[in-house]
Amino acid sequence: MRFRILLICWLLCLAWPAAAADCPPEPELTASVQSALFAAQKLLDQNQPAKAAASLATWSKEHPEAADHRLSLMRGVLAYQVKRMAEAQSHFQRALELYPCFAPAAQNLALVYFEQKKPLAAAEMMLKAYELSTKPDDELLYSAAAFYVAGGQPAKGLPYLERLCAKDKPKAHWLTALVQCLMSLKRHDAAASVLRRLMNQEPGRVDLWRLLAAIEAERKDYKAAVAAMEVAYQLEPPKGQTEWRQLGDLYRAAGAPLAAVERYKKALGPTPDAAGWDLLAQTYLSANRLPQALEAAEKAANKGPTAKRWETVGRICMMQKSYVKAHEAFGRAAKIDDKDGRNSLMAGYAAWQMEKPELARQAFAKALRNAAPGSKAAREAARNLESVKAWIATQAQEDAEPNL
């Protein structure tokens, strides 16, 4: 989940953002501190953050009595810019120690916590920054809520997002965050309602149509999900195989397997791998298109031979009453894996349908040997073996009788 995040706060000026009304007056900025800050700012403007940080570190060491929250803030900003997060954290914390009502330090400390993968601490600190500001900054409240959601506690972020989105003209990223928050809470109906409100403002946003498709899929309304995703793809064609695969999955879930096949083919390209042919075979099967299912299943089995793939070929052949091919397919499956005897058992059934009792006997005998004693497969194999033996005996007796 991605959110719009505030930039690190640094304003080198004499008029800092006002603190909350119940805060004590902010200590005055001394001329010496101001001079040090401007010197560092000049280096920063020249794209030399490391030199700026070094100059302030040297100045602070030489003037230990000149501790100032604005100086600590600047040092924290410079440390942040060169990715020294622990040092940045220390400076921002020091700024808050020197002046507990310093909202920019709280805001920046929140961002550092988030960079350190401490989203819940970031949320609490961002709320503090919001409360310290005399003029409410809605983006601070939004960021706090976003951090709660990112930290796996969407219920804590929800009230703040609802407050923001209750305004007359809520910003699009507030509404988007509220949708994501509601989805995290499995409140999909509410999420869909907020999303439609957002889509009325910005109907051409592809990401919103994709988000609507995701919500409808969560609500098990796959036809609506397909419709939303098709609009998204009209606005911006799919860029890769994964997106076509997702649309195929939606069509399949919506009960339109042939439409799913067409999307899967676009995802798989002209030369699917064995798993791709598996997918096409199963999808054709769900559409009761047996010839196409068999073709795909055979390609899967030939490309990546496994017992399961040859078993699938055999089952489709049985459905088509192509018993010779079924017997061959189950035999191939049994050669690869017949630990439970099921593939040999199915080969026996196919041979029975072929009216080949000796082939059936051999297959059932093999199934009985391979199946676990007392298992369902073992019982079936034993029962069928006795039946086919009786069949063979009867046939032999009939052959032995003289023709009248």
C-alpha positions as CSV (number, residue, x, y, z in Angstrom):
1,M,0.0,0.0,0.0
2,R,1.5,3.3,-1.1
3,F,0.7,6.7,0.4
4,R,1.7,10.2,-0.4
5,I,4.3,11.2,2.2
6,L,5.3,14.6,3.4
7,L,8.8,15.9,2.6
8,I,11.3,16.6,5.3
9,C,10.5,19.9,6.8
10,W,13.1,22.7,6.8
11,L,12.4,26.4,6.5
12,L,15.4,28.6,7.1
13,C,13.7,31.8,8.2
14,L,13.0,33.9,11.2
15,A,9.3,33.2,11.2
16,W,8.8,29.6,12.2
17,P,5.3,28.0,12.0
18,A,3.4,29.0,15.1
19,A,3.1,26.5,17.9
20,A,-0.1,25.6,19.7
21,A,-1.7,28.2,21.9
22,D,-0.8,26.5,25.2
23,C,2.9,26.3,24.4
24,P,5.4,28.6,26.0
25,P,7.0,31.3,23.9
26,E,9.7,30.0,21.5
27,P,13.2,31.0,22.5
28,E,14.7,33.7,20.4
29,L,17.2,32.9,17.7
30,T,20.6,34.3,18.6
31,A,22.7,36.1,16.0
32,S,25.5,33.5,16.3
33,V,23.2,30.6,15.7
34,Q,21.5,32.4,12.9
35,S,24.9,33.0,11.3
36,A,25.9,29.3,11.6
37,L,22.6,28.3,10.1
38,F,22.9,30.6,7.1
39,A,26.5,29.4,6.5
40,A,25.2,25.8,6.4
41,Q,22.3,26.8,4.2
42,K,24.7,28.3,1.7
43,L,26.6,25.0,1.4
44,L,23.3,23.2,1.1
45,D,22.3,25.4,-1.7
46,Q,25.6,24.5,-3.4
47,N,24.5,20.8,-3.1
48,Q,27.1,20.1,-0.5
49,P,25.0,18.6,2.4
50,A,28.0,16.7,3.9
51,K,30.1,19.9,4.2
52,A,27.1,21.7,5.6
53,A,26.7,19.0,8.2
54,A,30.4,19.1,9.1
55,S,30.3,22.8,9.5
56,L,27.4,22.7,11.9
57,A,29.0,19.8,13.8
58,T,32.2,21.8,14.2
59,W,30.4,25.0,15.2
60,S,28.3,23.1,17.8
61,K,31.4,21.5,19.3
62,E,33.0,24.9,19.5
63,H,29.9,26.5,21.0
64,P,28.4,24.0,23.4
65,E,26.5,26.7,25.3
66,A,24.6,27.7,22.1
67,A,22.2,24.8,22.1
68,D,19.2,25.7,20.0
69,H,16.2,23.6,18.7
70,R,16.5,25.2,15.2
71,L,20.2,24.2,15.1
72,S,19.3,20.6,16.0
73,L,16.6,20.6,13.4
74,M,19.0,21.7,10.7
75,R,21.5,19.1,11.7
76,G,18.8,16.5,11.6
77,V,17.7,17.5,8.1
78,L,21.3,17.3,6.9
79,A,21.8,13.9,8.4
80,Y,18.5,12.7,6.8
81,Q,19.7,13.9,3.4
82,V,22.8,11.8,3.5
83,K,20.8,8.8,4.8
84,R,22.2,8.8,8.4
85,M,18.8,8.0,10.0
86,A,20.0,7.2,13.5
87,E,21.8,10.6,13.6
88,A,18.8,12.4,12.2
89,Q,16.6,10.8,14.8
90,S,19.0,11.9,17.6
91,H,19.0,15.5,16.3
92,F,15.2,15.8,15.9
93,Q,14.7,14.3,19.4
94,R,17.2,16.9,20.8
95,A,15.2,19.6,19.1
96,L,12.1,18.5,20.9
97,E,14.0,18.3,24.2
98,L,15.1,21.9,23.7
99,Y,11.6,23.1,22.7
100,P,8.9,20.5,23.2
101,C,6.4,22.5,21.1
102,F,8.5,22.5,18.0
103,A,6.2,21.0,15.4
104,P,8.7,20.7,12.5
105,A,11.0,18.5,14.6
106,A,8.0,16.3,15.5
107,Q,7.0,16.0,11.8
108,N,10.6,15.2,10.8
109,L,11.0,12.7,13.5
110,A,7.9,10.9,12.4
111,L,9.3,10.6,8.9
112,V,12.5,9.2,10.2
113,Y,10.6,6.6,12.2
114,F,8.7,5.6,9.0
115,E,12.0,5.3,7.1
116,Q,13.2,3.1,10.0
117,K,10.2,0.8,9.5
118,K,8.5,2.0,12.7
119,P,5.1,3.1,11.2
120,L,3.2,3.1,14.5
121,A,5.8,5.3,16.2
122,A,5.7,7.5,13.1
123,A,1.9,7.8,13.4
124,E,2.0,8.8,17.0
125,M,4.7,11.4,16.4
126,M,2.9,12.8,13.4
127,L,-0.2,13.2,15.5
128,K,1.9,15.1,18.0
129,A,3.1,17.4,15.1
130,Y,-0.5,18.0,14.1
131,E,-1.5,18.9,17.7
132,L,1.5,21.2,18.1
133,S,0.4,23.3,15.1
134,T,-1.8,26.3,15.8
135,K,-3.1,26.2,12.2
136,P,-4.2,22.6,11.6
137,D,-2.3,21.0,8.8
138,D,-4.6,18.3,7.3
139,E,-1.6,16.7,5.5
140,L,-0.1,15.9,8.9
141,L,-3.3,14.2,10.0
142,Y,-3.5,12.3,6.7
143,S,0.1,11.1,7.1
144,A,-0.6,9.9,10.7
145,A,-3.5,7.9,9.4
146,A,-1.5,6.5,6.5
147,F,1.2,5.4,9.0
148,Y,-1.4,3.6,11.1
149,V,-2.6,1.7,8.1
150,A,0.9,0.9,6.9
151,G,1.6,-0.4,10.5
152,G,-1.3,-2.9,10.3
153,Q,-3.6,-0.9,12.5
154,P,-6.1,0.6,10.0
155,A,-8.8,0.9,12.7
156,K,-6.7,3.6,14.4
157,G,-6.2,5.5,11.2
158,L,-9.9,5.3,10.1
159,P,-11.3,8.1,12.3
160,Y,-8.7,10.6,11.0
161,L,-9.3,9.7,7.3
162,E,-13.1,9.8,7.9
163,R,-12.7,13.3,9.4
164,L,-10.7,14.5,6.4
165,C,-13.0,13.0,3.9
166,A,-16.1,14.5,5.6
167,K,-14.9,17.9,4.4
168,D,-16.7,19.6,1.5
169,K,-13.8,19.1,-1.0
170,P,-11.6,16.2,0.2
171,K,-8.4,15.7,-1.6
172,A,-8.2,12.7,-3.9
173,H,-5.3,11.0,-2.0
174,W,-7.4,11.3,1.2
175,L,-10.3,9.4,-0.4
176,T,-7.9,6.9,-1.9
177,A,-6.3,6.2,1.5
178,L,-9.8,5.9,3.1
179,V,-10.7,3.3,0.4
180,Q,-7.5,1.3,1.2
181,C,-8.1,1.6,4.9
182,L,-11.7,0.3,4.6
183,M,-10.5,-2.6,2.4
184,S,-7.9,-3.5,5.1
185,L,-10.8,-3.7,7.5
186,K,-12.8,-5.9,5.1
187,R,-15.5,-3.2,4.9
188,H,-15.8,-3.6,1.1
189,D,-19.3,-2.1,0.7
190,A,-18.1,1.1,2.4
191,A,-14.9,1.1,0.4
192,A,-16.9,0.8,-2.8
193,S,-19.1,3.8,-1.8
194,V,-16.1,6.0,-1.1
195,L,-14.4,4.9,-4.3
196,R,-17.4,5.8,-6.4
197,R,-17.3,9.3,-4.8
198,L,-13.7,9.6,-5.8
199,M,-14.4,8.2,-9.3
200,N,-17.0,10.9,-9.8
201,Q,-14.3,13.5,-9.3
202,E,-11.7,11.7,-11.4
203,P,-13.4,9.2,-13.8
204,G,-10.4,8.8,-16.1
205,R,-8.0,7.4,-13.5
206,V,-6.9,3.9,-14.4
207,D,-5.8,3.0,-10.9
208,L,-9.3,3.7,-9.6
209,W,-10.9,1.3,-12.0
210,R,-8.3,-1.3,-11.0
211,L,-9.1,-0.6,-7.4
212,L,-12.8,-1.0,-8.1
213,A,-12.1,-4.4,-9.8
214,A,-10.2,-5.5,-6.7
215,I,-13.1,-4.4,-4.4
216,E,-15.7,-6.2,-6.5
217,A,-13.6,-9.3,-6.5
218,E,-13.4,-9.2,-2.7
219,R,-17.2,-8.9,-2.7
220,K,-17.4,-12.0,-4.9
221,D,-19.1,-9.9,-7.7
222,Y,-16.8,-11.2,-10.4
223,K,-18.9,-9.9,-13.3
224,A,-18.7,-6.4,-11.9
225,A,-14.9,-6.9,-11.3
226,V,-14.5,-8.0,-15.0
227,A,-16.4,-4.9,-16.2
228,A,-14.3,-2.6,-14.1
229,M,-11.0,-4.2,-15.2
230,E,-12.1,-4.0,-18.9
231,V,-12.6,-0.3,-18.5
232,A,-9.2,0.0,-16.9
233,Y,-7.6,-1.8,-19.8
234,Q,-9.4,0.4,-22.3
235,L,-8.0,3.4,-20.6
236,E,-4.5,1.8,-20.4
237,P,-3.8,-1.5,-22.2
238,P,-2.1,-4.2,-20.1
239,K,1.7,-3.9,-20.0
240,G,2.5,-7.5,-19.3
241,Q,1.5,-11.1,-18.9
242,T,0.5,-10.7,-15.3
243,E,-2.3,-8.3,-16.0
244,W,-3.8,-10.5,-18.8
245,R,-3.6,-13.4,-16.3
246,Q,-5.5,-11.4,-13.7
247,L,-8.2,-10.6,-16.2
248,G,-8.4,-14.2,-17.2
249,D,-8.8,-15.3,-13.6
250,L,-11.7,-12.8,-13.1
251,Y,-13.5,-14.1,-16.2
252,R,-13.0,-17.7,-15.0
253,A,-14.4,-16.8,-11.6
254,A,-17.3,-15.0,-13.3
255,G,-18.2,-18.2,-15.0
256,A,-17.0,-17.3,-18.5
257,P,-14.2,-19.8,-19.1
258,L,-13.9,-19.2,-22.9
259,A,-13.4,-15.5,-22.3
260,A,-10.8,-16.5,-19.7
261,V,-9.0,-18.7,-22.3
262,E,-8.6,-15.8,-24.7
263,R,-7.0,-13.7,-21.9
264,Y,-4.8,-16.5,-20.8
265,K,-3.5,-17.0,-24.3
266,K,-2.5,-13.4,-24.4
267,A,-0.8,-13.8,-21.0
268,L,1.0,-17.1,-22.0
269,G,2.1,-16.0,-25.5
270,P,2.7,-18.4,-28.5
271,T,4.8,-20.9,-26.6
272,P,3.3,-21.7,-23.1
273,D,5.3,-23.7,-20.7
274,A,3.8,-26.9,-19.2
275,A,2.1,-25.0,-16.4
276,G,0.5,-22.7,-19.0
277,W,-0.9,-25.6,-20.9
278,D,-2.2,-27.0,-17.6
279,L,-4.1,-23.8,-17.1
280,L,-5.6,-23.8,-20.6
281,A,-6.6,-27.5,-20.2
282,Q,-8.4,-26.9,-16.9
283,T,-10.2,-23.8,-18.3
284,Y,-11.3,-25.6,-21.4
285,L,-12.5,-28.5,-19.2
286,S,-14.7,-26.1,-17.2
287,A,-16.2,-24.9,-20.5
288,N,-16.8,-28.6,-21.5
289,R,-14.6,-28.2,-24.6
290,L,-13.1,-31.6,-24.4
291,P,-11.1,-31.7,-27.7
292,Q,-9.3,-28.4,-26.8
293,A,-8.8,-29.5,-23.3
294,L,-7.2,-32.8,-24.4
295,E,-4.9,-31.0,-26.9
296,A,-3.7,-28.6,-24.1
297,A,-3.4,-31.5,-21.6
298,E,-1.3,-33.5,-24.0
299,K,1.0,-30.6,-24.7
300,A,1.5,-30.1,-21.0
301,A,2.3,-33.7,-20.4
302,N,4.7,-33.9,-23.3
303,K,6.4,-30.7,-22.3
304,G,6.7,-31.5,-18.6
305,P,5.9,-35.2,-18.0
306,T,4.4,-35.9,-14.6
307,A,2.0,-38.5,-13.3
308,K,-0.6,-35.8,-12.6
309,R,-0.5,-34.5,-16.2
310,W,-0.8,-37.9,-17.8
311,E,-3.6,-38.7,-15.4
312,T,-5.4,-35.6,-16.6
313,V,-4.9,-36.7,-20.2
314,G,-6.3,-40.1,-19.3
315,R,-9.4,-38.7,-17.5
316,I,-10.2,-36.5,-20.5
317,C,-9.9,-39.5,-22.8
318,M,-12.2,-41.4,-20.6
319,M,-14.8,-38.6,-20.8
320,Q,-14.5,-38.8,-24.6
321,K,-14.7,-42.6,-24.5
322,S,-11.3,-42.8,-26.1
323,Y,-10.4,-45.8,-24.0
324,V,-7.3,-46.9,-25.9
325,K,-5.7,-43.5,-25.5
326,A,-6.9,-43.4,-21.9
327,H,-5.3,-46.8,-21.1
328,E,-2.0,-45.5,-22.6
329,A,-2.1,-42.2,-20.6
330,F,-2.8,-43.9,-17.3
331,G,-0.1,-46.4,-18.0
332,R,2.4,-43.5,-18.5
333,A,1.2,-41.9,-15.3
334,A,1.7,-45.2,-13.4
335,K,5.3,-45.5,-14.7
336,I,6.1,-42.1,-13.2
337,D,4.2,-42.5,-9.9
338,D,1.8,-45.2,-8.8
339,K,2.4,-45.2,-5.1
340,D,-1.3,-45.4,-4.2
341,G,-2.2,-47.6,-7.2
342,R,-4.8,-45.1,-8.5
343,N,-3.2,-44.7,-12.0
344,S,-3.0,-48.5,-12.5
345,L,-6.6,-48.8,-11.3
346,M,-7.7,-46.3,-13.9
347,A,-5.7,-48.1,-16.6
348,G,-7.6,-51.2,-15.6
349,Y,-11.0,-49.4,-16.0
350,A,-9.9,-48.2,-19.4
351,A,-8.9,-51.7,-20.5
352,W,-12.2,-53.1,-19.2
353,Q,-14.0,-50.6,-21.4
354,M,-11.8,-51.7,-24.3
355,E,-13.0,-55.3,-23.6
356,K,-9.4,-56.4,-23.0
357,P,-9.7,-58.5,-19.9
358,E,-6.1,-59.6,-19.8
359,L,-4.9,-56.0,-19.9
360,A,-7.4,-55.1,-17.2
361,R,-6.2,-58.0,-15.1
362,Q,-2.6,-56.9,-15.3
363,A,-3.5,-53.3,-14.4
364,F,-5.7,-54.3,-11.5
365,A,-3.1,-56.6,-10.1
366,K,-0.5,-53.9,-10.3
367,A,-2.9,-51.5,-8.5
368,L,-3.4,-54.0,-5.8
369,R,0.3,-54.4,-5.3
370,N,1.0,-50.7,-5.2
371,A,-2.0,-49.5,-3.1
372,A,-1.8,-49.3,0.6
373,P,-3.3,-52.4,2.3
374,G,-6.9,-51.7,3.3
375,S,-7.1,-48.5,1.3
376,K,-10.1,-47.6,-0.9
377,A,-7.9,-48.2,-4.0
378,A,-6.8,-51.6,-2.7
379,R,-10.4,-52.6,-2.1
380,E,-11.4,-51.5,-5.6
381,A,-8.5,-53.2,-7.2
382,A,-9.2,-56.5,-5.4
383,R,-12.9,-56.4,-6.2
384,N,-12.2,-55.6,-9.9
385,L,-9.4,-58.2,-10.1
386,E,-11.8,-60.9,-9.0
387,S,-14.4,-59.7,-11.5
388,V,-12.0,-59.7,-14.4
389,K,-10.6,-63.1,-13.4
390,A,-14.2,-64.4,-13.5
391,W,-14.6,-62.8,-16.9
392,I,-11.5,-64.4,-18.2
393,A,-12.5,-67.8,-16.8
394,T,-15.9,-67.5,-18.4
395,Q,-14.4,-66.5,-21.7
396,A,-12.0,-69.4,-21.6
397,Q,-14.8,-71.8,-20.8
398,E,-16.8,-70.5,-23.8
399,D,-13.8,-70.8,-26.0
400,A,-13.3,-74.4,-24.9
401,E,-16.9,-75.5,-25.6
402,P,-17.3,-77.2,-29.0
403,N,-19.3,-75.5,-31.6
404,L,-22.6,-77.1,-32.3
